[in-house]
Amino acid sequence: MTTADRIRLPSPFRLQGLARFPELARLDEVEAMAGWIHQQLEARARSTDPDTSHDAARSIGEMTEKRQAVLDIIRAIGGGSDEDIIDAYRSSSAPMQSASGIRTRRAELVLCGLVEDSGMRRQRSSGRHAIVWRVT
């Protein structure tokens, strides 16, 4: 059974319309979209993976707390690049996680629609430009 069989997502055409007019979403559509997002954020292990991988996938419960901590940091600093978010996170009392973990949690928040690209770019010390993320 595929994800589409378990969760009846609105059609792509309907999703385009809802992107422009979200107030037209029906409760069943919102529930289906929330279910799909939840599935995308679930930790998984392949059936061919060793037992340790399955144990690790089951132990990811604290990711919700860490995701919330990253969201709180982005909100507190008013948005920023991944480097800004990591610096602010490390100087806070938030749960310990690596820079890679913080970026992953930020990406999950983007997937959830809670954080977005502000359209602004900030020049990094390397001279490259970085996306400035903000809470939606």
Disulfide bonds with the S-S distance in Angstrom:
none
